[in-house]
Amino acid sequence: MDFYELVKKNRSYRGYDESRKLTREELEYFVSCARLAPSSVNRQPFRYVLAYEQADLDRIQPLTGWARALPEKRLPYPGHRPTAFIVVCQDTEWEADLARFQKDVGIVAQTMLLAAVSRNLGGIMIGNFSPQKVAEALSLPAHLVPMLIVAFGKPDETVVLTDAEEGQSLNYYRDENDVHYVPKRKLEDILL
């Protein structure tokens, strides 16, 4: 698949086919791709929790907030939840400054998501959670701080990119058929 098409296919999916379970090996592949990504001063401060067994999914899912721009929806819908999570944690014994590596968190998460899309899967970055509650639920030691949760699964929804007109709202929305629309600024509007 052409890289531009891969990027277009890499959406923030909020609905999944729960019959398609992900394996530990698939999640290890995503993390292996992420570990090769660039890192500020090559510190590589992250460790990864792989969650793919139902008990782990049941612990993590209720601690995550989804689709803040659609408060009337309760996403993901029952029966359409992700079948795996990777919790990106910063190991403060390796690097104590949490703020310094925020960009790196995005880099590793995007790398994992692109790896997933290349295998006809998908996911979403979830920043709406309490690090303390997630750490407690996973029994993490104090030096491992959850920074981001990435959900994975086989997408089971339609996401459509649209060109946003100047001044148009950039909020994503769903139509009466539950098709998810994501307005994107046009290239000519963002180039200086």
ROSE-253596 format. One record per residue (C-alpha): residue number from 1; x, y, z. Coordinates in nm, 3 decimals, padded with zeros to 5 digits. Layout:
BEGIN
k X Y Z
NUM X Y Z $
...
//
This chain:
BEGIN
k X Y Z
1 00.000 00.000 00.000 $
2 00.126 00.347 -00.089 $
3 00.233 00.542 00.223 $
4 -00.016 00.825 00.159 $
5 -00.298 00.569 00.139 $
6 -00.170 00.405 00.460 $
7 -00.187 00.741 00.639 $
8 -00.539 00.806 00.508 $
9 -00.649 00.462 00.628 $
10 -00.499 00.525 00.973 $
11 -00.803 00.676 01.144 $
12 -00.905 00.697 01.508 $
13 -01.139 00.401 01.506 $
14 -01.406 00.381 01.776 $
15 -01.575 00.058 01.667 $
16 -01.422 -00.288 01.623 $
17 -01.513 -00.643 01.522 $
18 -01.477 -00.821 01.855 $
19 -01.459 -01.161 01.683 $
20 -01.110 -01.067 01.555 $
21 -00.885 -01.118 01.855 $
22 -00.531 -00.986 01.845 $
23 -00.242 -01.204 01.958 $
24 00.055 -01.133 02.176 $
25 00.276 -01.180 01.869 $
26 00.089 -00.908 01.679 $
27 00.124 -00.666 01.970 $
28 00.493 -00.752 02.006 $
29 00.536 -00.668 01.637 $
30 00.378 -00.324 01.694 $
31 00.610 -00.259 01.990 $
32 00.910 -00.383 01.794 $
33 00.828 -00.125 01.525 $
34 00.790 00.144 01.793 $
35 01.122 00.063 01.959 $
36 01.297 00.148 01.632 $
37 01.136 00.494 01.615 $
38 01.342 00.807 01.684 $
39 01.371 00.910 02.048 $
40 01.488 01.240 02.202 $
41 01.862 01.206 02.270 $
42 01.798 00.835 02.213 $
43 01.681 00.791 02.575 $
44 01.407 00.540 02.481 $
45 01.224 00.586 02.814 $
46 00.918 00.370 02.744 $
47 00.799 00.028 02.852 $
48 00.483 -00.133 02.718 $
49 00.199 -00.327 02.877 $
50 00.034 -00.566 02.631 $
51 -00.333 -00.636 02.705 $
52 -00.515 -00.889 02.487 $
53 -00.671 -01.133 02.734 $
54 -01.032 -01.060 02.826 $
55 -00.960 -00.999 03.195 $
56 -00.707 -00.729 03.105 $
57 -00.941 -00.572 02.849 $
58 -01.218 -00.565 03.109 $
59 -00.986 -00.385 03.353 $
60 -00.869 -00.120 03.106 $
61 -01.179 -00.043 02.896 $
62 -01.387 00.121 03.175 $
63 -01.092 00.346 03.264 $
64 -01.082 00.503 02.917 $
65 -01.284 00.795 02.780 $
66 -01.382 00.793 02.412 $
67 -01.516 01.047 02.161 $
68 -01.520 01.357 02.379 $
69 -01.666 01.556 02.086 $
70 -01.968 01.323 02.082 $
71 -02.088 01.328 02.444 $
72 -02.432 01.194 02.347 $
73 -02.270 00.873 02.218 $
74 -02.133 00.598 02.442 $
75 -01.845 00.480 02.227 $
76 -01.733 00.220 02.167 $
77 -02.072 00.053 02.153 $
78 -02.115 -00.276 02.341 $
79 -01.998 -00.558 02.118 $
80 -01.767 -00.322 01.926 $
81 -01.483 -00.271 02.171 $
82 -01.113 -00.309 02.090 $
83 -00.960 -00.652 02.132 $
84 -00.623 -00.527 02.255 $
85 -00.456 -00.236 02.428 $
86 -00.096 -00.129 02.457 $
87 -00.029 00.097 02.753 $
88 00.277 00.314 02.687 $
89 00.452 00.376 03.020 $
90 00.749 00.593 03.096 $
91 01.003 00.426 03.319 $
92 01.107 00.704 03.555 $
93 01.412 00.502 03.661 $
94 01.532 00.543 03.303 $
95 01.415 00.904 03.261 $
96 01.231 01.103 03.530 $
97 01.119 01.405 03.321 $
98 00.771 01.311 03.198 $
99 00.710 01.634 03.005 $
100 01.030 01.609 02.802 $
101 00.919 01.294 02.620 $
102 00.560 01.384 02.531 $
103 00.651 01.407 02.161 $
104 00.817 01.069 02.177 $
105 00.493 00.918 02.311 $
106 00.316 01.038 01.996 $
107 00.592 00.906 01.773 $
108 00.581 00.553 01.918 $
109 00.200 00.547 01.918 $
110 00.175 00.661 01.556 $
111 00.438 00.404 01.457 $
112 00.236 00.126 01.622 $
113 -00.087 00.243 01.459 $
114 00.071 00.255 01.113 $
115 00.204 -00.098 01.173 $
116 -00.150 -00.208 01.262 $
117 -00.303 -00.046 00.953 $
118 -00.041 -00.212 00.734 $
119 -00.190 -00.542 00.858 $
120 -00.553 -00.440 00.795 $
121 -00.613 -00.357 01.160 $
122 -00.660 -00.020 01.325 $
123 -00.666 00.161 01.652 $
124 -00.689 00.484 01.842 $
125 -00.472 00.682 02.083 $
126 -00.649 00.739 02.413 $
127 -00.531 01.021 02.637 $
128 -00.854 01.047 02.835 $
129 -00.771 00.832 03.139 $
130 -00.631 00.860 03.490 $
131 -00.270 00.737 03.493 $
132 -00.301 00.655 03.862 $
133 -00.615 00.442 03.814 $
134 -00.463 00.258 03.518 $
135 -00.141 00.193 03.712 $
136 -00.344 00.058 04.004 $
137 -00.561 -00.161 03.779 $
138 -00.249 -00.310 03.618 $
139 -00.054 -00.334 03.947 $
140 00.233 -00.133 03.799 $
141 00.527 -00.036 04.018 $
142 00.554 00.335 04.102 $
143 00.836 00.397 03.853 $
144 00.614 00.303 03.555 $
145 00.382 00.591 03.465 $
146 00.109 00.531 03.203 $
147 00.147 00.804 02.940 $
148 -00.091 00.689 02.666 $
149 -00.321 00.398 02.592 $
150 -00.346 00.272 02.236 $
151 -00.644 00.052 02.150 $
152 -00.629 -00.198 01.863 $
153 -00.863 -00.422 01.670 $
154 -01.021 -00.485 01.334 $
155 -01.214 -00.168 01.246 $
156 -01.589 -00.216 01.221 $
157 -01.710 00.129 01.123 $
158 -01.691 00.372 00.835 $
159 -01.472 00.680 00.876 $
160 -01.480 00.946 00.602 $
161 -01.229 01.229 00.566 $
162 -01.372 01.555 00.433 $
163 -01.208 01.882 00.331 $
164 -01.294 02.156 00.580 $
165 -01.389 02.492 00.440 $
166 -01.226 02.799 00.597 $
167 -01.405 02.877 00.924 $
168 -01.591 02.542 00.931 $
169 -01.594 02.345 01.257 $
170 -01.322 02.082 01.276 $
171 -01.520 01.867 01.519 $
172 -01.574 01.513 01.398 $
173 -01.937 01.405 01.377 $
174 -02.163 01.113 01.287 $
175 -02.458 01.109 01.052 $
176 -02.792 00.930 01.098 $
177 -02.629 00.606 00.971 $
178 -02.350 00.637 01.230 $
179 -02.089 00.709 00.961 $
180 -01.803 00.899 01.126 $
181 -01.685 01.215 00.946 $
182 -01.352 01.385 01.012 $
183 -01.302 01.734 00.863 $
184 -00.941 01.807 00.767 $
185 -00.795 02.145 00.676 $
186 -00.705 02.170 00.307 $
187 -00.339 02.164 00.209 $
188 -00.357 02.515 00.061 $
189 -00.498 02.647 00.392 $
190 -00.207 02.521 00.603 $
191 00.089 02.608 00.384 $
192 00.258 02.941 00.463 $
//
